[in-house]
Structures are given as structure tokens and as C-alpha cells.
Amino acid sequence: MPLPGATVSIRDTKIGTITDFDGKFTLKLDANSKILVISSIGYQTQELPIGNKTDFKVSLKPSSEGLEEVVVVGFGTQKKESLVSAITTIPVGEIKGPSSNLTTMMAGRVSGMIAYQRSGEPGADNSDFFIRGLGSFGAGKVNPLILIDGVESSTTDMARLQPDDIEAFSVLKDASAAAIYGARGANGVVLITTKSGKAGKLKFRFRQENKLSSNTKNFKFADNITYMNLANEAVLTRNPIGVLPYSQVKIDRTAAGADPILYPNNNWIDQLIKDYTFNQGYNLSVSGGSDNTQYYVASTYNIDNGVLKVDNLNNFNNNIKLRNYSFRSNVNIKLTPTTEGIIRFYGQFDDYTGPIGGGTGLFNRAIWSNPVAFPAVYPSKYLPYIDHPLFGGAVAGYGSTTLLTNPYAEMVRGYQVSKASTIQTQLELKQDLKGITPGLSARAMGYVRRYSFYNLSRQYNPFYYNATINPDTDEVFLNLLNPGGEGSIGIPGREYLDYNEGLKNLRAEIYFQTVVNYNRTFNEKHDVGGMLINILQNFESGNPGGLQSSLPSRNFGLSGRFTYAYDKRYLAEFNFGYNGSERFAKNNRYGFFPSLALGYVVSNEKFFEPLLDVVSNLKFRASYGWVGNDQIGNPNDRFFYLSEVNLNNGTYGASFGDLNGYYRNGVSISRYANDKISWERSKQINIGMDLKLFNSIDIVVDAFMQTRSNILQTRSNIGSTLGLAVTPATNFGAAESKGLDMSINYNKHFGDDWFVNLRGNLTYATSKILKYDENYYPPELDYLYRKGNSIAQNYGYIAERLFVDDQEAANSPRQFGVYGGGDIKYRDVNGDGVISALDRVPIGYPTSPEIIYGFGGTLGYKKFDLSLFFQGSARSSFFINPQNISPFVTNGGAQNGLLKVVADDHWSEDNRNLYAFWPRLSDTFIENNNQTSTWWMRNGAFLRLKSVELGYNVSKEFLDKFKISSLRLYANTMNPVVFSQFKLWDPEMGGNGLGYPIQSTYNFGILLDL
């Protein structure tokens, strides 16, 4: 079976290449070419003398121990066999897909990572991800540290990274792996290494993708005849003598398809949203070099368009369009036989345009707008002498000075622009110090990073009209509603675009680290390693908005790792981080975070040799340690040990003089000094097992427990009798998280033509609050405590059913506002005859899923391959916001539409379904029904077919005619199908279902190597 991607090199040189899809390679040799080295992950490395041979046929044997596999760890690499930490590595091929956002490929693929996506809007579609779930309930940082080539990066930096440029991807999950990062590693670490060049001839790699993108699911409206009939019912069911909003004439003529100008019949989703849009992605890389200099240069250009319907009404296009450009250059230079220099340059640029308020706001307005009050826009023939669009409009209600929202006008009225730029230069120097002692080396790395962002908007104020008809002539007239003079309603219209500046963000960062490393083997059995790291970091903001924020943020850290292995059987590792933080007083400024890990490779024992054909590798691991976090509380609270005092606060001023005519501003305090505030600390325990069966099945299992202490909390139980102007915060809270993560991988070749790869992983992470600042409750109300519940636990009322009638409602415990038959009936948990906050209990699962899993595989036959991958989520709950979908309710300029599910399944006097989806209809908000309760709680579990790919690798014999190294043609899709009990919108969006939907993508691409 051909083995693509194997590394072929000349020993003691940097001449090398990789095998193509047919397992073939070509190398140009020189006089120093003596030994050919062939290696691949999962196989034993072979070394062959070259001599006078020019053709080689090599067969690699599977490696039972993965001796050659190298894993990226904190500040370096380690052989996989010597690892005792909990680290997940994933092949880069598994995170490739038809998406320009790398974070959307994480869910279900990375063991130990809880990930989910809540929006599909270009530029706002980053996935949320946490290593082993949520570990803290504080207001500070809870997501992992992301390092790209050692540079601290944001989620968006990771999102823009192209898989084609990635060499290695690792996730550090336990204290042993992350303690070396000290203050930054409490929430786990994501390490990404980009590609470097290899000595050899110049190589080009080009990828082009053309994508079709559409919403995975749109919420569905009822037809507008039903809308008007039920709007009338909503009035009468609450007030039998109420005024009906819609006459039978309007309903009948709308149903008959009469003049749409006088009898509008809008479906705002259909009128605002396209069925699909087209996107493109391009990536070009150039690599090569000599023994002394190697280079890898890559550039990327992605275009992601929105699904908004934009016509030629204006002379600008305000559909969502995100263009991102990136450039990356990695150059390795051999300065001396023992000295290597690395120069890295990276530039990332995002250009965004879109409607005012963004795409999510547009989807919101689609349901918050009346579908029959006016057309989107009147034909210009009614007022041919007017230059501006004739948008439909209507007054929000009798006597109102507000116009109903026209979502089409809101979409096309203007556009907003944002531009973000990141420029980064990184220098690294590596020095082999074997002249002092074998195995000793040192390196220094520093980078300068600049980030800038701004946004602005340009918009006009639409002119709104309503239509009337002359009963004598049937002539239609348009009346301007907002001319700006007397009797004008709403904001006066304006034809020209204005200009509004938005947020500006300027940041500068300087970082420097030095590393001394030692690795040596004594007597072929004692492997000894040591590393010391020193870091200095300086961060500044160009427009901080305050004195404290304008001061540079600086961090200092010293960390180390010491490893020992005896005979590749007994492993030990000690890590520590010693960090200083400017946020704490001198007595608490520095934190020491150690960890210890032990490992036992049972399969390397002599007594285990008879079992090696079945159990190829068996290793047990355990770690215990601490990591810290200084990114706690509000980021603007820079210095907890200093008071925040405003000496010129007008709110606290006073008047003086005989007539109180002299006013002086006063003094206010927003924070008291507290020199006791210190690090949030995380104690972590991990027990793991690595198992390989039959040289083809890899199983990794880890069980973990984390205890987070010193969580910063505002002490709400401090009484007002102390006379404090602001409530202080202390390191009070504590929480625990624990769980299990595991992965399994099966690789097998069948003859020369077939191969299969099956893989799966599961992460289960649950949490519990151990200590929380809250009120004291008597034993009968102990269910009110947050202590003992999940960090992301929801609280609400238990909804039993709907009231049968008004009489039952009147004879039940008192609830909220005005209510009656058909409204939600809640359980009186404490039995006091009143439904109040004392009846709120923990309900459902946490909003963040406790289980994320994925499974899939690749089947290959000769030059064809087919891959499928499923992603699943379980043990989470979310809540429908009833206020957002309450039909017919007028709220300012919004008047909600009618979802089909409400029309099909609601309580009515003719159908008193006590378990209907929607309570009794109303044209006003019903406070009783809008409470957070089990009535609106839904199961967030789902299974999604995440990706499918069919690929074909063109034969080498054919490509040789055109001097092409390799060519791959493929078609793939992302998010084509989802299975869930919840049907209103994509379940992965949770409670954000009225926003911009997650996207299904269908793509055709080519990958060309020259």
C-alpha cells in the first residue's frame, strides 16, 4: 500500500522531501549524501546507504511504540513514548474542511475540548471552546491560552489560521502539561506550530475552493391569513369587547391576492434572505531552500458573503462580506554549524462590510415586524418625481408617535465597515551548546505585535409612506409619514448618507523569552532532561480611555521542566511556573505553581513481550499539580491593591452660598484597596492510560478532577451598616470540575488497494460550585443555594401545565401580573401560597454542554477516498425566550410576527390543550408567561453530520507529463444534516436561535503541488 506524506531526507543534512499520494519521491543528491532516512508517524524509521543507487523501494514496518512520533508540548517537543502529561494531538488533515474559520472545525474532533458554535454570521462565527469544560464562575478569563508559534493569540487569530499552514496542533489539558505556563495555563493551552521550509527544490502548493453556503435551518412563519385571524383571537380571548386589529374585508382580500399595495402579504424571511450564497478561498505556499537556508512563504485570501437579499435600490451593496487576507513567512537560517536563526513574519487583515446592526439584528427584525401592515417598498410610479425609495410604513398604534419597523428599510438604509490589521515580526535564535556538554542548548525568542481596529457606519433615514385609496376613483395615494414638519411621526427622513465613527482599538505588544534546554541519555537507560524558561511581556493600548488602562501591562515569569526516564519504562516529570502579576500587592504578587507526573510503560517490560502482538503499547500516567490565573474580575480593575477614587464626580457634588449658586463636584469611590486579593488557583489531578492493540487500534483515556479556589467574588452579604460606598471583592469562591475524555483510532491497510481509518472521541466534563457568596437559607429552602450545583446551572420555575380556566387560576397560589385560563401554572415549591423567587429551583442541564463527542472515518480505494465525520452534543439545556416570539405584541416599533409552531399549537377556548406549546394568545406581554421556567426549557442534545468528503488523487504517471507533483480533486460539505428533538432552529445555536443561522456549506476544491 503506498504511504503518502512520509518524510524522506539525507542524514546530517537538511535535504528532504515528502512522498506524494502514490508513495513516490524524488531527491537531488550531492557529494555529502551518504544515508537515506525514511520516517512516518506510526512506522519504524529506516536508514539506507545510498552508494551508487538511484532507485529505492522501501517498506516501512509499523512501530509498536510510536518511537519517532514527536508531540508539541509547552516550550518544546517530546517523543510521544516519554509523555506523562495529558496532551491531545490531532492530525492537521482532520481539521480541514470547507470553512474559512478554523474554530468551527474543533467540535467533536479534539478529545478534552468542549466546543460549540452559536452563530453563522461571517466575522461573528467563532466557536466557543473550553478545555475540559468551565472551571470557574468568576468574571475573568475562562477560555484557554492560545499560542501560535509561541505567540499569545486570540480566538480570532486562531480562526483565521489556515490548516494548509499548520505543522502541528496540540492541546495541553492537565497541570503537568500547563503548569510551565504558570499564570496563563489554568484554563488549558492550545499550541499551534506553523510549517517551516525543507531543503530541496522550490515547491509550490495551491488550493482553491468554491463554496455554496446556506442556512442550516430558518424559523418558519405562519401564513398571514392565519396571522390576522389569530391576532383578532388574541384580542378577543383576553378582552371580549376589544377592538379587532384586522377587519374581515382586509383578511378576505389579502387571502384573495388583491392589490399587494393596499393588502400587503410579506414573508420577511423570504424577502430579506437568500437561499444560498457563494464564497471563495485561496491558499498559495512556496517552500524550499538549501542546507543553510530554508523558507516557507504562504498567503491566503478568503471571501465570505452573507445571505442577505440586496437589490439595486441603492448605489451601495450592504450585504455582509468579509474579506480576510493573510501573509506568513518562516525562514530558517543556519548561521554557524551550531547556530540557527529563524525569522517569522505574519500579517492578517480583515475587511468587513454589512448592514447597520449586523446580520443577527436583521434576522431578529424579521420576526419582530408586522407582515401585513405595509409593503417593503412602494413602486416609484406612485411618486415618479421623488428620488428616494418609497418605504412602506405604519404608525405603531392609535395616538403613537412611533412607526412600526420596516425590516427591509432597516436592511438597506446604510452599511457599516470595520477593518482589523495584525502585523507581527518574530525572531528566534537557537544555539547548540554541545561544546560545553552534550545535550545542552539554548534559544531566545522575541516578537513585536501591532493590532489596529476601527469601524464606522454610513446611513440615511428612510422616508416612510402609507397608502390610501380614493373610493370614487380607486386611485392610490401615498402619504409621507415622516417629512420632519408638524405632524411628522418618527425620525424625519433624510436622503444623504451621514458618517458615524465607531470603536477604535490600538494595541502594541512586545515579548521576549529565553530557554535553556538539556537532554541526554546515560548508559542507554537513563534519559535526563531539563529546561528553564524566562519570559518578559509588555502590553500597551493606544486608546485606553482611562489613566490606569493607559499604563503598560507587564508580566514576568520563570518556569521549568525536569524529566527522567529509566529504560523507557519508568517516567517522571516535574514542572513549575513562577509568575509575577502587576494586579496584586507585593505580598501576593508572585505565585509558584508546581506539578508532578509519573508514568509506567508496562509494554516495555520483558515479561510483556509475549503479549506485544496483541497489546502493542500500554502505558499508565498520573499527574498532580497547580496552575494559576491572574486574569480575574473586570480587566479594567488593573490594581486591586489601590483604591479607585474620582475627585471630580458631578453626581456627588454640592451647592454652596446663600442662594446655593456655587456648585463643586464631589468625591466618589468605585473600588477600595485590598492587598489580600491574589491568584485564582487550580489544583488538578489526572490519571490516564495509553493503549495500542494489534498495531492498529490506539486508545487514550484520561480521568481528571480540578478544584478551582480563590475565585474573585463581590461580597454581597456585607451589610450596609459598614457605610461602604461600594461593595468590595475578595478571593472567596471555589468550584470543582471533573470528568473523562477519551479517543480511539483505528488504521488498517487491506492489500495494496484498500485502507480504512476510523476514529472517535468523547469528552465528559461536569462542574460543581463548592463555595459561593450567597445568602443564608433555612433547611427548607436549601434548594436556593448555588453551592453544589453546576457552574452553568440554570434556575427557574417548575411549570406544571396550563391553567384549565380562569376559575382554576383564581383558586391557585398567586403568580405574576394578570393571568388566567390558558396561562402557565407554576409549582409552589415552598408551599407559602405565592409563586415568588423563593420557588426558583435548579432546572435542566447547564447551558454549556457537558458531553461533546465525535466519530467518523475514511475509506480509501486506490486513488479514491471517502470521509465522513459526525459531531454530537449532550447534557445541555437552553431556553426559548418567549418575549422574543410573543406574536402580535407591539414593543416600541416592533410588532412580532407569528411563528408556525405557535399557530399550530396554542391553547384556545376551543382547544384547551393543557400542554400546548404556546399559552393563551395575547396582544400584550403576559408577565406570568415570560418567566424562566421548565415550560421554555429544551434539550440541547443533537447529532450532526459534520462533514463529508470525496476525493480523487490524480495518478503520478499522468501528472508527470505536465511536470506536476500531485493533484487532488475533492468535493466536501459541512453541516448538511442535524438530528435533534428540537425543530424550531439549529439546536447548536441554543437560545440564540433567532440570530444568524449556522451555515451548511457545499464545496469543490483542488489541491495542486508543483
KASUL-V241393 format. One record per backbone hydrogen bond with DSSP energy under -0.5 kcal/mol. CO is the residue of the C=O (numbers start at 0). NH is the residue of the N-H. E is the energy in kcal/mol with one decimal. If there is no record, write none. Layout:
CO_NH_E + CO_NH_E
This chain:
1_3_-0.6 + 2_5_-0.8 + 5_18_-2.1 + 6_38_-2.5 + 7_16_-2.7 + 8_10_-0.5 + 8_36_-3.2 + 9_12_-1.6 + 13_198_-1.5 + 14_9_-2.2 + 16_7_-2.9 + 18_4_-2.0 + 19_22_-2.1 + 23_19_-2.6 + 26_28_-0.6 + 29_32_-1.7 + 31_33_-1.0 + 33_49_-2.8 + 34_10_-2.4 + 35_47_-2.9 + 36_8_-2.5 + 37_45_-2.5 + 38_6_-2.8 + 39_42_-2.2 + 41_62_-2.3 + 45_37_-2.8 + 47_35_-3.5 + 49_52_-2.0 + 55_57_-0.5 + 60_43_-3.4 + 61_63_-0.6 + 65_68_-1.3 + 68_79_-2.9 + 70_77_-2.2 + 72_75_-1.9 + 75_72_-2.5 + 77_70_-3.3 + 78_81_-1.3 + 79_82_-1.3 + 84_86_-1.0 + 85_172_-2.6 + 85_173_-0.8 + 86_88_-0.5 + 87_170_-2.4 + 90_93_-1.8 + 91_94_-1.5 + 92_95_-0.9 + 96_98_-2.3 + 99_101_-0.6 + 100_103_-1.2 + 101_104_-1.8 + 102_105_-1.3 + 105_108_-2.3 + 105_109_-1.0 + 108_110_-0.6 + 109_112_-1.9 + 111_113_-0.5 + 111_131_-3.0 + 112_114_-0.7 + 113_129_-2.4 + 115_127_-2.7 + 120_123_-2.8 + 127_115_-2.2 + 129_113_-3.0 + 129_131_-0.7 + 129_132_-0.8 + 144_146_-0.5 + 144_189_-3.2 + 145_152_-3.0 + 146_148_-0.6 + 146_191_-2.7 + 147_150_-1.5 + 149_151_-0.5 + 150_147_-2.4 + 152_145_-0.6 + 153_157_-2.0 + 154_158_-2.3 + 155_159_-2.0 + 156_160_-0.6 + 157_160_-0.8 + 158_101_-2.2 + 161_164_-2.0 + 162_165_-1.6 + 164_194_-2.2 + 167_192_-2.4 + 168_89_-1.6 + 169_190_-3.0 + 170_87_-2.3 + 170_172_-0.6 + 171_188_-1.8 + 173_177_-2.2 + 174_178_-2.9 + 177_180_-2.3 + 178_181_-2.1 + 180_183_-2.2 + 181_184_-1.4 + 181_627_-1.2 + 182_629_-0.7 + 184_187_-1.7 + 186_130_-0.7 + 187_144_-2.4 + 188_171_-3.1 + 188_190_-0.5 + 189_146_-3.0 + 189_191_-0.5 + 190_169_-2.8 + 191_148_-2.9 + 192_166_-3.4 + 192_167_-1.8 + 198_15_-2.5 + 199_288_-1.8 + 202_286_-2.2 + 203_1009_-2.8 + 204_284_-2.6 + 205_1007_-3.1 + 206_282_-2.3 + 207_1005_-2.0 + 208_280_-2.1 + 209_1003_-1.9 + 210_278_-2.6 + 211_1001_-2.8 + 212_276_-2.3 + 213_999_-3.7 + 219_899_-2.8 + 222_226_-2.0 + 223_227_-2.1 + 224_228_-2.4 + 225_229_-2.8 + 226_230_-2.0 + 227_231_-2.0 + 228_232_-1.9 + 229_233_-2.6 + 230_234_-1.2 + 231_235_-2.4 + 232_236_-3.0 + 234_237_-0.6 + 234_238_-2.5 + 238_241_-2.6 + 246_250_-2.0 + 247_251_-2.7 + 248_252_-2.8 + 249_253_-2.2 + 250_254_-2.2 + 251_255_-1.9 + 252_257_-2.6 + 253_256_-1.2 + 258_261_-0.6 + 258_262_-2.7 + 265_267_-0.5 + 266_270_-2.2 + 267_271_-1.8 + 268_272_-2.3 + 271_308_-3.0 + 276_212_-3.0 + 278_210_-2.9 + 279_302_-2.8 + 280_208_-2.6 + 281_300_-2.3 + 282_206_-2.8 + 283_298_-2.5 + 284_204_-2.4 + 285_296_-3.0 + 286_202_-2.9 + 287_294_-2.6 + 288_199_-2.9 + 291_333_-3.7 + 292_289_-2.9 + 293_331_-2.9 + 294_287_-1.7 + 295_329_-3.1 + 296_285_-3.1 + 297_327_-3.0 + 298_283_-2.5 + 299_325_-2.0 + 300_281_-2.2 + 301_323_-2.0 + 302_279_-1.6 + 302_304_-0.5 + 303_321_-2.9 + 306_273_-3.7 + 307_309_-0.8 + 310_313_-0.5 + 315_317_-0.6 + 319_305_-3.0 + 320_322_-0.6 + 320_352_-1.9 + 321_303_-2.6 + 321_323_-0.5 + 322_350_-3.1 + 323_301_-2.3 + 324_348_-3.0 + 325_299_-2.1 + 326_346_-2.6 + 327_297_-3.0 + 328_344_-2.5 + 329_295_-2.2 + 330_342_-2.7 + 331_293_-2.5 + 332_334_-1.1 + 332_340_-3.4 + 335_338_-1.0 + 337_431_-3.1 + 338_334_-1.2 + 338_335_-1.6 + 339_429_-3.4 + 340_332_-3.5 + 341_343_-0.5 + 341_427_-2.4 + 342_330_-2.6 + 343_425_-3.1 + 344_328_-2.6 + 345_423_-2.5 + 346_326_-2.5 + 347_421_-2.8 + 348_324_-2.7 + 349_419_-2.2 + 350_322_-3.0 + 351_417_-2.1 + 352_320_-2.5 + 353_415_-3.0 + 354_357_-2.3 + 356_360_-0.8 + 357_361_-1.2 + 358_362_-2.0 + 359_363_-2.2 + 360_364_-2.3 + 361_365_-1.4 + 362_366_-0.8 + 363_366_-1.0 + 363_367_-1.4 + 366_896_-3.5 + 367_894_-1.4 + 370_265_-2.5 + 374_391_-0.5 + 375_391_-1.2 + 377_389_-0.6 + 378_381_-1.6 + 379_382_-1.1 + 380_383_-0.6 + 382_385_-2.0 + 388_390_-1.1 + 389_377_-3.7 + 390_464_-2.8 + 393_403_-3.2 + 396_399_-2.6 + 400_489_-1.0 + 401_395_-3.1 + 404_406_-0.7 + 405_409_-2.2 + 406_410_-1.7 + 407_411_-2.0 + 408_412_-1.2 + 412_459_-2.4 + 414_457_-2.6 + 415_353_-1.7 + 416_455_-2.4 + 417_351_-2.9 + 418_453_-1.7 + 419_349_-2.7 + 420_451_-2.3 + 421_347_-2.5 + 422_449_-2.7 + 423_345_-2.6 + 424_447_-2.3 + 425_343_-3.1 + 426_445_-2.5 + 427_341_-3.1 + 428_443_-2.3 + 429_339_-2.7 + 430_432_-0.6 + 430_441_-2.5 + 432_435_-1.8 + 432_436_-1.8 + 436_439_-1.7 + 438_518_-1.8 + 439_432_-2.3 + 440_516_-3.0 + 441_430_-3.6 + 442_514_-3.1 + 443_428_-2.8 + 444_512_-3.1 + 445_426_-2.8 + 446_510_-2.2 + 447_424_-2.2 + 448_508_-2.6 + 449_422_-2.5 + 450_506_-2.7 + 451_420_-2.6 + 452_504_-2.7 + 453_418_-2.3 + 454_501_-2.3 + 455_416_-3.0 + 456_499_-2.5 + 457_414_-2.5 + 458_497_-2.4 + 459_461_-0.7 + 460_493_-2.9 + 461_463_-0.5 + 462_390_-1.3 + 463_480_-3.2 + 463_481_-0.7 + 464_392_-2.1 + 465_478_-2.9 + 467_476_-3.3 + 468_470_-0.7 + 469_473_-3.1 + 474_469_-2.8 + 476_467_-2.7 + 477_479_-0.5 + 478_465_-1.8 + 480_488_-2.7 + 481_492_-2.4 + 484_487_-1.9 + 493_460_-0.8 + 499_456_-2.2 + 502_454_-1.3 + 504_452_-1.8 + 505_541_-3.5 + 505_542_-0.6 + 506_450_-2.5 + 507_539_-2.9 + 508_448_-2.7 + 509_537_-2.9 + 510_446_-1.9 + 511_535_-2.5 + 512_444_-2.8 + 513_533_-2.4 + 514_442_-2.6 + 515_531_-2.2 + 516_440_-2.8 + 517_529_-2.6 + 519_527_-3.1 + 521_524_-1.9 + 521_525_-2.5 + 524_526_-0.8 + 524_566_-3.6 + 525_521_-2.8 + 525_527_-0.7 + 526_564_-2.1 + 527_519_-2.6 + 528_562_-2.5 + 529_517_-2.8 + 530_560_-2.2 + 531_515_-2.3 + 532_558_-2.6 + 533_513_-2.2 + 534_556_-2.0 + 535_511_-2.5 + 536_554_-2.0 + 537_509_-2.7 + 538_552_-3.3 + 539_507_-2.7 + 545_549_-1.2 + 546_549_-0.5 + 546_550_-0.6 + 547_550_-1.2 + 551_553_-0.5 + 552_538_-2.8 + 553_581_-0.6 + 554_536_-2.2 + 555_579_-2.7 + 556_534_-2.8 + 557_577_-3.3 + 558_532_-3.4 + 559_575_-2.2 + 560_530_-2.3 + 561_573_-3.0 + 562_528_-2.5 + 563_571_-2.5 + 564_526_-2.9 + 564_566_-0.6 + 565_568_-2.5 + 565_569_-1.8 + 568_570_-0.6 + 568_600_-3.0 + 569_565_-2.7 + 570_598_-2.6 + 571_563_-2.6 + 572_596_-2.8 + 573_561_-2.9 + 574_594_-2.4 + 575_559_-2.2 + 576_578_-0.5 + 576_592_-3.0 + 577_557_-3.0 + 578_590_-2.7 + 579_555_-1.1 + 580_583_-1.0 + 582_639_-1.7 + 582_640_-0.5 + 584_587_-1.8 + 584_588_-0.7 + 585_588_-0.7 + 588_580_-1.8 + 590_578_-2.2 + 592_576_-1.4 + 593_625_-2.9 + 594_574_-2.2 + 595_623_-2.5 + 596_572_-2.6 + 597_621_-2.1 + 598_570_-2.9 + 599_601_-1.2 + 599_619_-2.4 + 600_603_-1.3 + 601_604_-2.0 + 604_607_-1.3 + 605_608_-1.5 + 607_610_-1.9 + 608_611_-1.5 + 610_613_-1.6 + 610_614_-3.2 + 613_615_-0.9 + 613_693_-3.1 + 616_691_-2.7 + 617_601_-1.0 + 617_602_-1.6 + 618_689_-2.8 + 619_599_-2.5 + 620_687_-2.7 + 621_597_-2.8 + 622_685_-2.3 + 623_595_-3.0 + 624_683_-3.2 + 626_681_-2.8 + 627_185_-1.0 + 628_679_-2.4 + 629_631_-1.7 + 630_140_-2.3 + 633_636_-2.0 + 635_637_-1.9 + 637_639_-0.6 + 638_641_-1.6 + 639_673_-2.1 + 642_644_-0.7 + 643_669_-2.5 + 643_670_-1.1 + 644_646_-0.6 + 645_667_-2.3 + 647_649_-0.7 + 648_651_-0.9 + 648_665_-2.5 + 649_652_-1.3 + 653_663_-2.6 + 655_661_-2.0 + 656_659_-1.1 + 660_662_-0.6 + 661_655_-3.3 + 663_653_-2.1 + 665_648_-2.7 + 667_645_-2.9 + 670_643_-2.5 + 673_676_-0.9 + 678_680_-0.5 + 679_628_-1.8 + 680_708_-2.9 + 681_626_-2.0 + 681_683_-0.5 + 682_706_-2.9 + 683_624_-2.0 + 684_704_-2.2 + 685_622_-2.6 + 686_702_-3.1 + 687_620_-3.0 + 688_700_-2.4 + 689_618_-2.6 + 690_698_-3.6 + 691_615_-1.5 + 691_616_-1.5 + 692_695_-2.5 + 692_696_-2.4 + 695_697_-0.6 + 695_746_-2.4 + 696_692_-2.7 + 697_744_-2.5 + 698_690_-3.2 + 699_742_-2.4 + 700_688_-2.6 + 701_740_-2.6 + 702_686_-2.7 + 703_738_-2.1 + 704_684_-2.7 + 705_707_-0.5 + 705_736_-2.7 + 706_682_-2.8 + 706_708_-0.5 + 707_734_-2.7 + 708_680_-1.7 + 710_731_-1.4 + 710_732_-2.2 + 712_729_-2.4 + 713_715_-1.7 + 714_717_-1.3 + 716_718_-0.5 + 718_721_-1.1 + 719_722_-1.9 + 727_714_-2.6 + 729_712_-2.7 + 729_731_-1.7 + 732_710_-2.3 + 733_769_-2.1 + 733_770_-2.3 + 734_707_-3.2 + 735_767_-3.0 + 736_705_-3.7 + 737_765_-2.9 + 738_703_-2.2 + 739_763_-3.2 + 740_701_-2.7 + 741_761_-2.5 + 742_699_-2.5 + 743_759_-2.3 + 744_697_-3.2 + 745_757_-2.5 + 747_755_-2.6 + 748_750_-0.6 + 749_752_-0.6 + 749_753_-1.7 + 752_861_-2.9 + 753_749_-2.8 + 754_859_-3.1 + 755_747_-2.2 + 756_857_-2.9 + 757_745_-3.5 + 758_855_-2.5 + 759_743_-2.8 + 760_853_-2.4 + 761_741_-2.5 + 762_851_-2.1 + 763_739_-2.1 + 765_737_-2.6 + 767_735_-3.3 + 768_787_-3.1 + 770_733_-2.0 + 771_773_-1.0 + 777_780_-2.2 + 778_781_-1.5 + 780_783_-2.2 + 781_784_-1.3 + 785_788_-2.2 + 788_768_-2.9 + 789_792_-1.6 + 791_846_-1.5 + 793_842_-2.1 + 795_840_-3.0 + 796_798_-0.8 + 796_933_-2.1 + 797_799_-0.6 + 797_826_-2.4 + 800_824_-3.3 + 802_821_-2.1 + 804_808_-1.8 + 805_809_-2.4 + 806_810_-1.5 + 808_811_-1.0 + 813_834_-3.6 + 819_822_-1.9 + 821_919_-1.7 + 822_802_-2.9 + 823_825_-0.5 + 824_799_-2.7 + 824_800_-1.0 + 826_828_-1.5 + 827_830_-0.6 + 832_813_-1.7 + 833_835_-0.7 + 835_838_-2.4 + 836_839_-1.4 + 840_795_-2.3 + 842_793_-0.6 + 845_876_-2.0 + 846_848_-0.5 + 849_764_-2.6 + 850_873_-2.4 + 851_762_-2.6 + 852_871_-3.4 + 853_760_-2.6 + 854_869_-3.6 + 855_758_-2.7 + 856_867_-2.3 + 857_756_-2.6 + 858_865_-2.6 + 859_754_-1.9 + 860_863_-2.7 + 862_952_-2.5 + 863_860_-2.5 + 864_950_-2.8 + 865_858_-2.7 + 866_948_-2.6 + 867_856_-2.4 + 868_945_-1.3 + 868_946_-1.8 + 869_854_-2.0 + 870_943_-3.7 + 871_852_-2.2 + 872_941_-1.9 + 873_849_-0.8 + 873_850_-1.9 + 874_849_-1.2 + 875_939_-3.0 + 877_937_-2.8 + 879_881_-0.9 + 880_883_-0.8 + 880_884_-0.7 + 881_885_-0.5 + 882_885_-0.6 + 884_886_-0.7 + 885_888_-0.9 + 888_890_-0.5 + 888_895_-1.9 + 890_893_-1.8 + 892_404_-3.5 + 893_890_-3.3 + 895_887_-2.0 + 896_898_-0.6 + 897_221_-2.7 + 898_901_-0.6 + 898_902_-2.0 + 899_903_-2.5 + 900_904_-1.2 + 904_917_-2.0 + 906_920_-0.6 + 910_907_-1.8 + 910_912_-2.4 + 911_913_-0.8 + 912_915_-1.5 + 913_801_-1.8 + 917_906_-2.2 + 922_889_-0.7 + 924_926_-0.8 + 925_928_-1.0 + 925_929_-0.9 + 926_929_-0.8 + 927_930_-0.7 + 930_932_-0.5 + 931_796_-2.2 + 932_935_-1.1 + 933_936_-0.5 + 935_879_-2.3 + 937_877_-1.9 + 941_872_-2.4 + 942_978_-3.4 + 943_870_-3.0 + 943_945_-1.3 + 944_975_-0.8 + 944_976_-0.8 + 945_974_-2.2 + 946_868_-2.2 + 947_972_-2.3 + 948_866_-3.0 + 949_970_-2.4 + 950_864_-2.0 + 951_953_-0.7 + 951_968_-2.7 + 954_958_-1.9 + 955_959_-2.3 + 956_960_-0.6 + 957_960_-0.8 + 958_961_-1.6 + 958_963_-2.0 + 959_962_-1.0 + 965_1008_-2.7 + 966_953_-2.4 + 967_1006_-2.5 + 968_951_-2.8 + 969_1004_-2.8 + 970_949_-2.8 + 971_1002_-3.2 + 972_947_-1.8 + 973_1000_-2.3 + 976_944_-2.1 + 978_942_-2.2 + 985_988_-1.7 + 986_989_-1.6 + 988_991_-2.2 + 989_992_-0.7 + 991_994_-2.1 + 995_119_-1.6 + 997_215_-2.7 + 999_213_-2.5 + 1000_973_-2.4 + 1001_211_-3.3 + 1002_971_-2.1 + 1003_209_-2.3 + 1004_969_-2.2 + 1005_207_-1.9 + 1006_967_-2.6 + 1007_205_-2.9 + 1008_964_-1.5 + 1008_965_-1.5
